[in-house]
C-alpha cells in the first residue's frame, strides 16, 4: 500500500484499527487542558478531506470494540460523507482511496469476523505468495544478499510451502528474516533454524532439506560475548 502511494505520488495516512476502543475515536476525542474541556481533532478527518490521499486501515478486524468502526459505514457509502457534532459535515475529497488490510483465520488471535456490511464496501484482493522472481528481488533489494543466496533460500522455502504435511504458513516475512540473518553473516542452516517457529519433526525435515541442497551440516561454534 505504501508502494502504491509512492508510485502514484500520493499522500498516505495509516491508521492502526487495533487501537480503537469506542465509536468516534477515529475522528477525535474530548480532552482537558487548563481546567477546560475541548475537542481534539485527530488525523482521520484531515486525511479523508485531502484530495488523492491513500487511507490505510491497518488490521481492520482487530478493533477492541466492533462499534468503534461505526463511522466507516457512512464514509464508505455512496455519498462518502458523515456528520459530526463537533466538526460538522465531513466530505471525502476527490480521489481518496481506502485500503483495509487484515489477517483472517482462527490462528490469528485477537481478530473478529468482519461485519458483512463493512466487507461489502471493499473489493476483496487475496494476497498470495509473490512469484519466485518477485520474491527474489524483494530479498536481494531489502537485505543485500546476492542472487545465489536468494535462490537457495527460495528453493528450500518453496519445498516447505508445497509440502502438504506442513500446516505452518511460511510467509515472505519469514524469507526476509532468513535473508537478514544471512546478510549479517549467519549460515543458511542457522538462519533457517532461528527464523522459523516450527515443531521438532519439521525442523528435522528442514535440516535434511538443507543437507541435500547445501551439504551444510556442521554447526559452527558460537562465541559468547559479555556486554557490560
N, C-alpha and C positions, 0 to 999 in steps of 0.2 A: 504493500500500500504506500509506503514511503517512496519506493522507487517509481510508482505511478505518479505521485505528486511531483517528484523531482523531474521525471521525464517530460511531463507536460507543463513544468514550471508553475505549479500551483501552490498556494499556501496550504499547510496541513495542520490540523489540530487533533490530538489524540486524547481520548477520554477513557480512563480505567473504570469500567462499569462496576467492577467488584468493590469499589469504594462507596457506592450509593446505598443508602440505608432507608431513605424515605422519599416520597414524591416531592418534586420541585427542587431537589438538590442539584440537578444539572444546571439550573438557571441561577441559583444564588441562595443566600440564607440571611436571616436576621442576625446581626452582630451587635455587641455592646462596646461603646467607646466613650470614655469620659462621662460615664453615667447616662449616656443617651443611646437609644436603640436606633439602628439604621439598617437598611437593606444593602447587602454587599452582592453586587452582580458578579457572576462567575464568567468563565471564558466561553461556555457553550453558546449563549445567545449572541455573543460577538462573532463567534466563528460562523454560525449559520447565517448571519447577516452580512458576511463578507463574500462578495462575488467570486465564484470559481473555487471556493475553499473545499478542500478534501477533509471530511469529518470521519474519523476512525473511531468507532465504538468498540473498544477492545474488550474481549471476553464478555459479550453481551448476555450470556446466560449465567453470569456469576454475581448478580446484584445481591446484596444482603437481604433485600426485601423485594419481591416481584413488582409491587406497586411503585417502586422507585423509577420504573420505566414508563409510567403512565403518560408523561408529556410527549414521548416519542410518537405516540399514535397520531396526534394532531400534526406534529411536524412532518411526518412521513405520509400524511394523507394527500389527497389531490390538490387541496388549496394551499398546502405547505405553509401553514401559519398557526399561531397559537396566541391566546390572550393571557397575559399575566397581570394580576392586580398591581404588582409592583413596577413592572416595566412597560405595560401597555401592550399593544398589538405588535407581535414579533413575526416578521415575514422572512421566509427562507429566500436568500438572494439568488439571482440567476446564476446558473452554472454550479451551484453547490452540489457535491456528490457525497452520499453517505455510504460508508463501508462498515460492516459489522463482522467481527471475527469471533470464532468460538471453537473450543474443543468439545465435542459431543460424544457422550457414551458413559456407561456406568463406571468405567475405570477412572473417570475424571471426577475426583471428589470436590464437593462444593459447588457443583453445577446444577442448574434446574432445567426442566423442559421449557423450551421457548414457547411463549404463547402463540397460538396459531394465527391470530390476527396480526401480531407483530411480524411473524415469519413471512406472512403473505405480502408484506410490504417490501420485501427484498427479493432479488434474484439469487438463487442458490447456486454457488460455484464450489463444488467439492475440490479440495486441494490435495492432489495425489503426489506421489514422488515425482520429481522432475526427471527428465531423461538423463541417461548416464553422461552424455556430453555436457548438458547444462550443469548437472551436479559437479562434474569435474571442474568446470570453470569456476563454480562457486568456491570449491575447496582451494583451488590454486590462487584465486584473486583475494580471498579473505584471509588465508593463513600463510601464504608464501611458500607452501611446499611445491615440489616440482611435479610435472605431469606423471612421471613414473610412480611416484609415491601415491598420487591421487588415484591412478589406475589400480594399484594394488589394494588400496582401501575399498574402492568401489566394487572390485571383484569379490572380495570377501563379504562386504555388506550386501551385495546383490544375492549371494548364496544364502545368506541368513534371511533376507526378505522373502525369498522364494521357497524357503523350507516350510512345508505345511505343519511341521511339528513344533514350530516356534510361534508362540502366541504373542510375544512381545513385539511392539512396534519399534523398528529401527529407523528413526527419523533422520532428516537432514541435520537436525541439531546434533544427533549422535555422531554422524560422519564428520561434522565440523569439530566436535570435541576431540575425536581421534586425530584429525589433521592438526589441530592446535598443539596437541601433545607431541606429535612427531616434529612439528616445526620448532618446538622447544628442546628437541634432542632425544625424545623418547623413541624406543624401538616400536615397530608396528605391533609386535606382540604385547608389549606393556601398554601401549596406547589403547588397544582393543580391550584389554582386561580392565583398565581403570575407567573407561568411558561407558561401558555397557553394564547396566544393572540387571543381570540375568542369573538364573539358577546355576547350581554347580554342574548339573548334567549338561546344560547348554554351554557353560564355559569349557568343559572338556571337548565338546563338539567344535567349539570355536578354536581352541588350541590345535586340534587336529587339522582344521582348515588352514590355519596359519602355517603349520608344519608342511603341509602339502604345497602351499603356494611359495613359501619363502625359505623353508628349512631353518627357520628362526626358532629353535627350541631351547636355546641356552639363555637363562635369566641372568642378566648382568648383576653383579653385586651392588647393593645400594649403599650409599655413603650417608651416614648420619651426621648432620651438622647442627651444632648448638647455637641458637640465636639468643643473644643477650639483650 
